[in-house]
Amino acid sequence: MFLIALEIDENLAINKFYSQGSSIDHLKQNESILKMIPKNQVGLFLDFLARLKNNRPSITQDLQIILEVSGSPQLFKIVGMATNKGYTLFIVDHPNLEQIAAILKEWQYDHYQKIVDLLKEDNQSESQYLSKYDEMTKINNELINIRRSLSKKNQELIKLNEEKNRILGVVSHDFKGLVGGIFSLTGFFLKEEHFNAIETKEIYSVIYASAQQMLDMIYNLLDYSQFETGSIFLNKKWINLNQLIHDNVKVNHFFTRDKNITIKTELKTEITDIFLDPVRINQVLNNLLQNSIKYSEANTIITIILEKHQNEVMLSVLDQGIGISQSEIDNIFKPFTKTSNTSKSNEKSYGLGLSIVKNIIELHEGRIEVTSQRGQGSRFDIYLPKVKKQK
């Protein structure tokens, strides 16, 4: 710490000067104090002196200005008092009140206690200011973090809203087509137009198929909504997985007749006790088989394989269909994402089935993988954990 005391007259000439802890050999008596002040700080310094004079007999004024001490401008604290003959100025770097009091007392300066009190009051004000500043800085940082969080949430809401609008657009478009078709076909009957038995059966078949597609779509949307909100739960049981596969194949054989597609099973292991939700796993198998039927040529084979892999059970569905291009494989499990594939019977795809399949498998703490190549069919491998049955 150092302290410099200056007595200057009203013409700003230095009458006396003292120093402690710093050399002021460059100062000269009767020299203008303005020689110590950089040109860009003169206005601030003169304003400081004016405030001292207008508030006689004494005033403290904390003013951060730059003085040319030791040959280079530095930042200091200045305390001043107006006197009858001019001004007394005290320049300190880091105020230590006890040291300043001792120095001023040693100099036999009459008003040393007032200077110490003024510095003490200033230090308290500065301490309060710094405390408030730290508090405000903390609050400001918290507000910045809140603003960033809100901005992030806002972006997420924008994306969710865009996704919602996209989903509504897809669903509305598909429903519009199906309902429009039913509306047109039923209109023929209301107009009492005459059709032969074959034509009537064809119209009824189209109406039935359209209604079935709408129903499937509604079920998928309900499932999708439950997965998105986390409100879907599994009803797990100990079941015979081989029997579940056999029963499922019997049902799906009815959908292969028109194309003369064969469903072949290669159940390489007897898995009689596996803990899962049979309804949901049946839903998974239905989706994969129906996709294979939909995108396969006539007179082809769909193969279902079941085997053990260490602590897992692997259930695979292989087909000889049109396959999936490499660029589209990564997106097939995303909701409402459709591939460029067209089914052989021009059936509609809504892009929800495989997304639901993946969610069901993951709820069972399993995983699903796909291998496919355009024109060479697809293979879906499902891995389910093999849990030991407690006796």
Summary of the structure (lengths in Angstrom):
residues: 391
radius of gyration: 44.0
end to end distance: 82.8
largest distance: 127.8
contacts: 1065
relative contact order: 0.07
helix: 49%
strand: 21%
